[in-house]
Amino acid sequence: MKKYTNTGSKDTRSGFGAGMTELGQKNENVVALCADLIGSLKFDDFKKNHPERFFQIGIAEANMIGIAAGLTVGGKIPFTGTFANFSTGRVYDQIRQSVAYSEKNVKICASHAGLTLGEDGATHQILEDIGLMKMLPGMTVINTCDYNQTKAATLAIADHHGPVYLRFGRPVVPNFMPADEPFEIGKAIVLTEGSDVTIVATGHLVWEALIAAEALEAQGISAEVINIHTIKPLDEEAILKSLAKTKCIVTAEEHNILGGLGESVSRVLALNSPAPQEFVAVNDSFGESGTPEQLMEKYKLNNQAIVEAVERIMKRK
């Protein structure tokens, strides 16, 4: 079992900012658009170093998406930035018509996703965004787990032609993926190998899954943990290969139980290899104001919730 270690907690949005800084230096076609949230999206360095390629759109997210779509016509690679709630729900029509339907090379970059937005409350804590975006034909959907992976994903999507939704978060979280870990869109990463249960996790729940696996190991349960950073296209081969060993699966995500990673995995199982599945996700509700830690505990999105899901599914094998 390979051990992943927290090398120092960082926020994933800063990983995005670091990626944008590097892209600004290496790819002159990359441009950035922001909806009045430069500091929150960590666009500061990009704006300072490349002011001619940075566009402050203001609180006009729909216009931002339209402008981004237009910039692709001239060969630019636009990265839009605002909170996940405003990146998807507020501008869904513009994304559907001007980006997805038109197959424009726009990178929709969304910070402050999920419950861990925290104290700003339910109106800002979008838990439906993965579902909204994965249903759009041609849209790639990525949900990163830490600083290093967010930086790597930011660099990778610049080289990928087509619309992308890149989802990351606000809080400081463990940074445990190696800085030199290759990021391949659509390719899952097996973090620990196991034989009794498969835990498929995405985003902030990946670290929680690793902690859960250690607790389960102490109980004599061998858990295979897979980091699904790309929700669409989903690495079906990795899931089915693991399932062939373990015969059961737990999915974990900071998202509504409806429309997220868990349902995508269920489809794979139903079409290829039906097996017991448990879901660690928000149970069809909005969030509320609170610290990230309080909310993750209340809505059962932590390592203890994953352990309990594994204990339930072991009884169903």
FILUMFI-195781 format. One line per field, with one value per residue (C-alpha): residue number from 1; x negated, y, z negated. Coordinates in Angstrom, 3 decimals. Layout:
REM residues N
lovex	[NUM, ...]
xx	[X, ...]
yy	[Y, ...]
zz	[Z, ...]
This chain:
REM residues 317
lovex	[1, 2, 3, 4, 5, 6, 7, 8, 9, 10, 11, 12, 13, 14, 15, 16, 17, 18, 19, 20, 21, 22, 23, 24, 25, 26, 27, 28, 29, 30, 31, 32, 33, 34, 35, 36, 37, 38, 39, 40, 41, 42, 43, 44, 45, 46, 47, 48, 49, 50, 51, 52, 53, 54, 55, 56, 57, 58, 59, 60, 61, 62, 63, 64, 65, 66, 67, 68, 69, 70, 71, 72, 73, 74, 75, 76, 77, 78, 79, 80, 81, 82, 83, 84, 85, 86, 87, 88, 89, 90, 91, 92, 93, 94, 95, 96, 97, 98, 99, 100, 101, 102, 103, 104, 105, 106, 107, 108, 109, 110, 111, 112, 113, 114, 115, 116, 117, 118, 119, 120, 121, 122, 123, 124, 125, 126, 127, 128, 129, 130, 131, 132, 133, 134, 135, 136, 137, 138, 139, 140, 141, 142, 143, 144, 145, 146, 147, 148, 149, 150, 151, 152, 153, 154, 155, 156, 157, 158, 159, 160, 161, 162, 163, 164, 165, 166, 167, 168, 169, 170, 171, 172, 173, 174, 175, 176, 177, 178, 179, 180, 181, 182, 183, 184, 185, 186, 187, 188, 189, 190, 191, 192, 193, 194, 195, 196, 197, 198, 199, 200, 201, 202, 203, 204, 205, 206, 207, 208, 209, 210, 211, 212, 213, 214, 215, 216, 217, 218, 219, 220, 221, 222, 223, 224, 225, 226, 227, 228, 229, 230, 231, 232, 233, 234, 235, 236, 237, 238, 239, 240, 241, 242, 243, 244, 245, 246, 247, 248, 249, 250, 251, 252, 253, 254, 255, 256, 257, 258, 259, 260, 261, 262, 263, 264, 265, 266, 267, 268, 269, 270, 271, 272, 273, 274, 275, 276, 277, 278, 279, 280, 281, 282, 283, 284, 285, 286, 287, 288, 289, 290, 291, 292, 293, 294, 295, 296, 297, 298, 299, 300, 301, 302, 303, 304, 305, 306, 307, 308, 309, 310, 311, 312, 313, 314, 315, 316, 317]
xx	[0.000, -1.483, -1.305, -0.342, -1.451, -0.155, -3.125, -1.439, 2.145, 3.052, 6.206, 6.965, 7.823, 4.214, 3.222, 5.360, 3.672, 0.224, 1.270, 2.526, -0.742, -2.684, -0.318, -0.664, -4.392, -4.314, -1.197, -0.477, 2.951, 4.207, 6.415, 8.227, 11.668, 12.911, 16.290, 15.045, 13.301, 9.617, 8.379, 10.755, 9.719, 6.015, 5.744, 3.459, 0.177, 1.687, 3.235, -0.007, -2.224, 0.138, 2.561, 3.226, 4.553, 6.672, 10.279, 12.219, 15.833, 17.428, 20.512, 21.794, 21.184, 23.419, 21.507, 18.248, 19.213, 20.303, 17.077, 15.046, 16.850, 16.110, 12.424, 12.015, 12.901, 9.627, 7.646, 7.476, 7.866, 10.095, 10.170, 13.198, 13.172, 15.819, 17.532, 18.934, 22.479, 22.069, 19.985, 22.805, 26.306, 26.354, 25.067, 26.274, 28.066, 25.006, 22.780, 25.199, 25.762, 22.540, 19.968, 21.159, 23.492, 21.009, 18.068, 16.038, 12.656, 13.622, 12.248, 14.866, 12.945, 15.029, 13.841, 15.727, 17.585, 19.648, 20.339, 16.806, 17.519, 18.649, 19.981, 21.400, 24.298, 26.697, 27.255, 23.559, 22.914, 23.773, 24.131, 25.640, 22.893, 21.261, 24.642, 25.425, 22.124, 21.694, 25.062, 23.816, 22.590, 18.880, 18.186, 15.211, 15.749, 12.804, 12.915, 9.475, 8.431, 5.561, 3.236, 0.833, 3.531, 5.406, 2.265, 1.577, 5.169, 5.057, 2.004, 3.495, 6.788, 4.971, 3.687, 7.080, 9.241, 12.869, 15.004, 13.930, 15.466, 12.730, 14.073, 12.059, 12.558, 12.054, 10.651, 7.171, 6.949, 4.137, 1.744, 0.764, 0.533, -3.095, -3.908, -5.269, -2.232, -1.141, 2.342, 4.134, 7.684, 10.031, 7.475, 8.143, 5.324, 5.241, 3.901, 3.996, 4.585, 7.046, 9.130, 12.288, 13.914, 13.380, 13.635, 13.995, 13.613, 13.338, 12.329, 11.911, 13.224, 10.115, 8.027, 10.912, 11.004, 7.310, 7.846, 10.822, 8.719, 6.197, 8.983, 10.445, 7.052, 6.952, 10.262, 8.844, 10.671, 8.555, 9.757, 8.718, 8.874, 9.237, 8.883, 11.440, 10.390, 12.232, 15.967, 16.448, 15.047, 15.119, 12.388, 14.711, 11.837, 10.225, 13.536, 14.396, 10.872, 11.046, 14.580, 13.524, 11.393, 13.545, 17.135, 18.483, 17.973, 18.394, 18.492, 17.611, 18.145, 18.892, 22.004, 25.678, 26.266, 28.339, 26.386, 22.827, 19.989, 22.035, 24.701, 22.089, 20.516, 23.939, 24.456, 21.129, 22.090, 25.573, 24.264, 21.248, 21.073, 23.944, 22.625, 23.530, 22.860, 23.050, 23.067, 21.295, 22.832, 25.290, 28.713, 30.764, 30.661, 29.213, 26.418, 26.324, 23.926, 21.122, 17.429, 16.290, 15.499, 18.934, 20.706, 18.683, 19.514, 23.210, 23.758, 21.659, 18.909, 15.879, 13.685, 15.999, 18.921, 16.831, 15.908, 19.580, 20.512, 17.884, 19.159, 22.678, 21.610, 19.485, 22.711, 24.285, 21.554]
yy	[0.000, 3.312, 5.927, 9.481, 12.165, 15.668, 17.845, 21.010, 22.118, 24.593, 25.788, 24.291, 27.694, 28.714, 25.710, 27.159, 30.534, 28.940, 27.096, 30.303, 32.064, 29.315, 29.269, 33.005, 32.574, 29.588, 30.037, 33.444, 32.314, 31.823, 34.701, 35.124, 36.559, 37.270, 38.263, 40.709, 38.048, 38.458, 37.715, 34.840, 33.124, 33.929, 35.768, 38.421, 37.286, 36.662, 40.136, 41.763, 39.974, 39.912, 42.836, 42.767, 39.226, 39.776, 40.978, 42.171, 41.659, 42.656, 41.059, 40.032, 36.301, 35.692, 38.330, 36.723, 33.382, 35.053, 37.035, 33.895, 32.014, 34.853, 34.945, 31.318, 32.300, 34.188, 31.256, 32.372, 29.914, 31.685, 30.695, 32.134, 32.474, 32.944, 30.942, 27.553, 28.735, 31.647, 29.594, 27.121, 27.727, 31.457, 31.091, 27.664, 28.866, 30.761, 27.727, 25.397, 27.540, 29.515, 27.023, 23.395, 23.405, 25.473, 23.314, 26.333, 25.889, 27.628, 26.591, 27.281, 27.441, 27.347, 28.033, 27.831, 24.657, 22.490, 22.854, 23.878, 27.375, 27.492, 30.587, 32.196, 29.775, 27.752, 30.265, 30.088, 26.404, 24.793, 21.019, 20.448, 21.752, 18.444, 17.124, 20.261, 20.221, 16.503, 16.420, 18.833, 16.947, 17.363, 18.942, 17.578, 17.736, 17.762, 17.933, 18.130, 16.979, 19.245, 22.120, 20.085, 18.328, 21.571, 23.184, 20.147, 20.089, 23.804, 23.214, 20.096, 21.634, 24.348, 21.612, 19.915, 21.195, 21.553, 22.930, 22.050, 22.559, 22.670, 22.549, 23.363, 24.865, 27.607, 26.018, 24.944, 21.156, 18.576, 18.685, 15.055, 14.318, 14.442, 17.626, 15.531, 13.204, 13.154, 14.552, 12.732, 13.817, 10.852, 8.623, 7.677, 7.228, 4.207, 5.559, 2.374, -1.193, -3.396, -6.525, -6.104, -2.847, -0.149, 3.466, 5.867, 9.483, 12.904, 16.382, 17.013, 13.538, 11.843, 12.667, 11.585, 8.288, 7.723, 8.329, 5.962, 3.289, 3.405, 3.045, 0.139, -1.531, -1.551, -3.455, -5.997, -4.541, -4.000, -0.921, 0.125, 3.913, 5.486, 9.211, 10.105, 13.604, 13.438, 12.833, 13.018, 11.177, 8.635, 6.008, 3.012, 0.589, 1.486, 1.145, -2.227, -3.574, -2.741, -4.040, -7.396, -7.820, -6.278, -6.989, -3.808, -0.049, 3.150, 6.523, 9.724, 13.290, 16.805, 17.052, 16.167, 12.404, 13.077, 13.717, 13.427, 10.901, 8.241, 8.151, 8.030, 5.020, 3.396, 3.591, 1.847, -0.904, -1.340, -1.695, -3.881, -5.507, -4.963, -4.834, -3.353, 0.383, 2.875, 6.655, 9.275, 12.534, 15.241, 13.612, 15.847, 19.032, 22.514, 23.460, 26.062, 28.483, 27.009, 26.218, 23.678, 21.192, 21.576, 21.155, 18.142, 16.449, 17.348, 16.284, 13.144, 13.903, 12.900, 9.851, 8.499, 8.570, 6.627, 4.027, 3.609, 3.246, 0.520, -1.277, -1.232, -2.510, -5.322, -6.743, -6.629, -8.483]
zz	[0.000, 1.082, -1.628, -0.705, -3.154, -3.755, -2.811, -4.055, -3.762, -1.014, 0.705, 4.104, 5.579, 5.017, 7.107, 9.870, 9.447, 9.662, 12.796, 14.395, 13.558, 15.333, 18.301, 18.667, 19.144, 21.496, 23.659, 25.154, 26.345, 22.778, 21.616, 18.308, 17.596, 14.087, 12.659, 9.999, 7.874, 8.687, 5.181, 4.563, 7.815, 7.307, 10.601, 9.087, 10.633, 14.051, 14.083, 12.918, 15.432, 18.420, 18.134, 21.879, 21.547, 18.441, 18.660, 15.625, 16.651, 13.364, 11.861, 15.281, 15.486, 18.505, 20.446, 19.338, 20.873, 24.106, 24.374, 23.680, 26.441, 28.841, 27.942, 29.042, 32.605, 32.806, 31.438, 27.818, 24.931, 22.410, 18.740, 16.941, 13.177, 10.507, 7.755, 8.812, 8.151, 10.564, 13.011, 13.657, 12.330, 13.025, 16.601, 17.658, 20.766, 21.983, 21.388, 23.135, 26.187, 26.664, 25.364, 25.317, 28.319, 30.293, 29.150, 28.082, 26.420, 23.160, 19.763, 17.075, 13.812, 10.646, 7.120, 3.810, 4.819, 2.482, -1.220, -2.120, -0.853, -4.475, -6.174, -3.026, -3.331, -1.238, 1.560, 2.494, 1.730, 5.038, 4.820, 8.268, 10.522, 11.466, 12.583, 14.563, 16.386, 17.030, 18.821, 21.476, 24.566, 25.136, 21.730, 19.796, 16.013, 13.586, 9.776, 8.153, 4.687, 3.576, 4.508, 6.606, 8.582, 9.218, 10.601, 12.796, 14.054, 14.898, 17.063, 18.665, 19.760, 21.698, 24.008, 24.280, 27.117, 26.125, 23.292, 19.759, 16.334, 13.670, 10.111, 6.978, 3.539, 1.015, -2.167, -3.094, -2.707, -2.866, 0.088, 0.638, 4.361, 5.581, 7.477, 10.344, 10.532, 14.203, 14.778, 17.553, 18.283, 17.939, 16.202, 12.568, 10.052, 7.758, 4.460, 2.413, 3.516, 1.672, 1.991, -0.117, 1.001, 3.614, 2.455, 5.364, 4.255, 5.846, 4.693, 0.982, 0.187, 1.601, -1.481, -3.711, -1.809, -2.512, -6.227, -6.135, -4.441, -7.284, -9.862, -7.924, -7.683, -11.483, -11.354, -8.930, -5.903, -2.800, -0.906, 2.581, 2.906, 6.346, 7.016, 9.682, 10.670, 13.991, 13.644, 17.408, 19.264, 16.448, 16.224, 16.455, 16.957, 13.615, 11.778, 13.298, 12.792, 9.094, 8.763, 10.221, 7.089, 4.384, 5.575, 3.902, 4.094, 2.070, 3.822, 1.961, 3.141, 1.902, 4.070, 4.132, 4.157, 7.283, 10.479, 9.251, 9.318, 7.540, 10.211, 12.970, 11.270, 10.868, 14.611, 15.201, 12.780, 14.224, 17.772, 17.025, 13.612, 11.138, 7.570, 4.175, 3.895, 1.036, 1.464, -0.645, 0.574, -0.426, -0.640, 1.681, -0.360, -0.341, -2.702, -5.454, -7.087, -9.161, -9.108, -6.529, -9.292, -10.894, -7.589, -6.473, -9.762, -9.790, -6.186, -6.679, -4.185, -6.241, -6.807, -9.512, -7.090, -4.563, -7.192, -8.092, -4.414, -4.023, -7.125, -5.654, -2.282, -3.694, -5.104, -1.636, 0.262]
